């Protein structure tokens, strides 16, 4: 006679064997499917600035800013063995130092049952577009790709690249200094960084940094203090606040002098 423990062990072992076989059948039924679908990617605003990377060596590196449009339909990717998708947008380009550079700019998780028809317009990147040198300026081979990881119920986790890409060029945003005559006012020098001379009159006020739009000066306790804007924001002199980089417009550091003001 078999004991209760023996019968229980046989039942559990048989159940696990059946589950393992069903799991393998689930995996093999979808492993050879083509998970590629077309996508349409376009760029809107494109800008690159050469700024210090304070998170690393503090040397100046290229920092790209872009907005993009994305249109694709991922409904055909979901079958009975797919429970979610992990989407990510990458920028791939070549530089003199590296044969291939890959930077993840944006990502999104789509669960089963959620909307799979994506139609995004003028989307900001979620992550910084840093280069480890100066390889973004006038680079003609920067290509955007949409890819995704398939998260199955059972089986492999493949990384699939969509059909379609977008190539664009980033040009350096050059800030042209205004021409100022020799007899310009002493309190406005476009060749300087705009550091103010703090006094009781301007204590508590903010001032523009002529050299770096990601920073501004403030007079606190009669001392000029350099402040930095939040990520992806630049200082706006009119609003006296940091605004989104794509809303920021450069203006002359010093207003032009009228004929009556020239000695």
C-alpha positions in Angstrom: 0.0 0.0 0.0 1.2 3.5 -0.8 1.2 6.0 2.0 -0.5 9.4 1.9 2.8 11.1 1.5 3.8 8.9 -1.4 0.5 9.5 -3.2 0.8 13.3 -2.5 4.3 13.3 -3.9 3.3 11.5 -7.0 0.4 13.9 -7.5 2.5 17.1 -7.1 5.3 15.7 -9.4 2.7 14.9 -12.1 1.1 18.3 -11.8 4.4 20.1 -12.1 5.3 18.0 -15.1 2.0 18.9 -16.8 2.5 22.6 -16.0 6.0 22.6 -17.3 4.8 20.9 -20.5 2.0 23.5 -20.9 4.4 26.4 -20.3 6.8 25.1 -22.9 3.8 24.7 -25.4 2.8 28.3 -24.6 6.4 29.5 -25.3 6.9 27.5 -28.5 3.5 28.6 -29.9 4.6 32.3 -30.1 8.4 32.2 -30.3 8.5 32.3 -34.1 6.0 35.2 -34.6 7.2 38.4 -36.2 6.8 41.2 -33.6 7.9 44.0 -35.9 5.4 46.7 -36.9 5.9 50.1 -38.7 6.3 53.3 -36.8 6.4 56.9 -38.0 8.8 59.2 -36.1 9.5 62.9 -36.8 11.3 65.6 -34.9 10.0 69.1 -34.1 12.3 71.5 -32.3 16.0 70.6 -32.4 18.7 72.3 -30.4 22.2 71.5 -29.0 24.1 73.4 -26.4 27.7 72.9 -25.2 27.4 73.0 -21.4 29.3 71.6 -18.4 28.3 68.1 -17.3 28.3 68.5 -13.5 27.3 64.9 -13.0 30.6 63.7 -14.4 33.8 65.4 -15.1 32.4 69.0 -15.3 33.9 69.3 -18.7 31.8 70.8 -21.4 29.8 68.3 -23.5 27.1 68.5 -26.1 23.6 68.4 -24.7 20.8 67.9 -27.2 17.2 69.0 -26.8 14.5 67.7 -29.2 10.7 67.3 -29.4 9.3 64.4 -31.5 6.1 63.0 -33.0 5.4 59.3 -32.7 2.7 57.3 -34.5 2.3 53.5 -34.4 -0.2 50.8 -33.7 1.0 48.0 -31.5 -2.3 46.0 -31.2 -0.9 43.1 -33.3 1.9 42.5 -30.8 -0.4 41.4 -28.1 -1.3 37.7 -28.2 -2.2 35.3 -25.4 1.5 35.0 -24.4 2.2 38.7 -24.1 1.3 40.6 -20.9 3.0 43.9 -21.5 5.4 45.9 -23.7 8.3 48.1 -22.6 8.8 50.8 -25.3 11.9 53.0 -25.6 13.1 55.5 -28.1 16.8 55.6 -28.8 19.1 57.9 -30.7 22.0 56.2 -32.5 24.9 58.0 -34.2 28.6 57.7 -35.0 31.4 59.9 -33.8 35.1 60.0 -34.3 35.6 58.4 -30.9 32.9 55.8 -31.0 31.6 53.7 -33.9 28.2 53.5 -32.3 26.6 55.7 -29.7 23.1 54.8 -28.3 21.2 57.1 -26.0 17.7 56.3 -24.6 15.6 59.4 -24.8 12.1 58.2 -23.8 10.3 55.1 -22.7 6.8 53.8 -21.9 5.1 50.7 -20.5 2.0 49.4 -22.1 0.0 46.8 -20.3 -2.5 44.3 -21.8 -5.8 46.1 -22.3 -4.4 49.6 -22.5 -4.5 51.8 -25.6 -2.0 50.4 -28.2 -2.6 53.0 -30.9 -0.1 55.7 -30.2 -0.3 59.2 -31.7 2.0 61.6 -29.8 2.7 65.1 -31.0 5.5 67.4 -29.9 6.6 65.2 -27.0 9.6 66.1 -24.9 12.3 63.6 -24.2 12.2 62.0 -20.8 15.9 61.6 -20.4 18.9 63.9 -21.1 20.5 63.7 -24.5 24.1 63.9 -23.4 27.1 63.1 -25.6 30.4 62.2 -24.0 32.2 64.8 -26.0 31.2 67.2 -28.8 29.7 64.7 -31.2 26.2 66.1 -31.6 26.9 69.4 -33.4 26.2 69.1 -37.1 26.2 65.3 -36.9 24.4 64.1 -40.0 23.8 60.5 -39.0 21.7 60.8 -35.8 18.9 58.3 -36.2 15.8 57.8 -33.9 14.6 54.2 -33.5 11.5 52.9 -31.6 12.1 49.6 -30.0 10.4 47.4 -27.4 10.9 44.5 -25.1 8.2 41.9 -25.2 7.3 40.7 -21.6 5.7 37.2 -22.1 3.9 34.9 -19.7 6.5 32.3 -20.5 9.6 32.3 -22.7 12.2 34.7 -23.9 12.2 38.5 -23.5 13.1 39.7 -27.1 14.1 43.2 -28.0 12.5 44.2 -31.3 13.2 47.3 -33.4 10.3 48.8 -35.3 10.1 49.2 -39.1 11.0 52.8 -39.8 13.4 55.4 -38.4 14.1 59.1 -38.6 17.4 60.8 -39.4 18.0 64.4 -38.3 20.8 66.9 -37.9 21.4 69.0 -34.8 23.0 72.4 -35.2 24.7 74.4 -32.5 22.6 77.2 -31.1 24.9 80.2 -31.4 24.2 83.2 -29.3 25.2 86.3 -31.4 26.4 89.1 -29.2 25.0 92.5 -30.2 27.3 95.2 -31.5 27.9 97.8 -28.8 29.8 101.0 -29.4 32.8 102.1 -27.3 30.7 104.5 -25.4 28.1 102.1 -24.1 26.9 102.4 -20.6 29.3 100.9 -18.0 26.5 98.8 -16.2 25.8 96.7 -19.3 28.7 94.9 -20.9 27.7 92.1 -23.3 31.2 90.7 -23.2 30.9 89.9 -19.5 28.9 87.1 -17.8 26.4 89.7 -16.5 27.5 89.4 -12.8 25.8 92.3 -11.0 27.2 94.7 -8.5 24.8 94.1 -5.6 23.6 97.0 -3.5 20.6 97.9 -1.3 18.8 99.0 -4.5 18.9 95.7 -6.2 19.1 93.3 -3.3 16.7 90.3 -3.8 16.6 90.8 -7.6 17.5 88.3 -10.3 19.8 89.0 -13.3 20.6 87.2 -16.5 23.8 85.3 -17.0 25.0 86.4 -20.5 27.3 83.4 -21.0 25.1 80.5 -19.8 21.2 80.7 -20.2 20.8 77.7 -17.9 22.0 80.0 -15.0 21.1 83.4 -13.5 22.4 85.7 -10.9 20.6 86.8 -7.7 21.6 89.4 -5.2 21.2 88.0 -1.6 22.6 89.9 1.4 24.5 92.2 -1.0 26.3 89.2 -2.6 26.0 88.0 -6.2 25.1 84.3 -6.2 25.0 82.1 -9.3 21.9 79.9 -9.5 21.0 77.1 -11.9 17.6 76.4 -13.6 15.9 73.1 -13.4 16.7 70.5 -16.0 15.5 71.3 -19.5 14.8 75.0 -18.5 16.5 78.3 -19.3 16.3 81.6 -17.6 14.0 84.2 -19.1 14.8 87.8 -18.4 11.3 89.1 -19.1 9.5 86.8 -16.6 12.4 86.7 -14.2 12.0 82.9 -14.0 13.2 79.7 -15.6 11.0 78.5 -18.5 11.0 75.5 -20.8 13.9 75.6 -23.3 11.6 75.3 -26.3 9.7 78.5 -25.2 13.0 80.4 -24.6 14.0 83.1 -27.1 17.4 84.7 -27.1 17.6 88.5 -26.9 20.4 91.0 -26.9 22.1 91.3 -23.5 22.1 95.1 -23.7 19.4 97.2 -25.3 20.6 99.2 -28.3 21.4 102.8 -27.5 19.5 105.5 -29.3 21.3 108.3 -31.2 20.6 110.7 -28.4 22.4 108.5 -25.9 25.6 108.3 -27.8 28.1 110.9 -26.7 
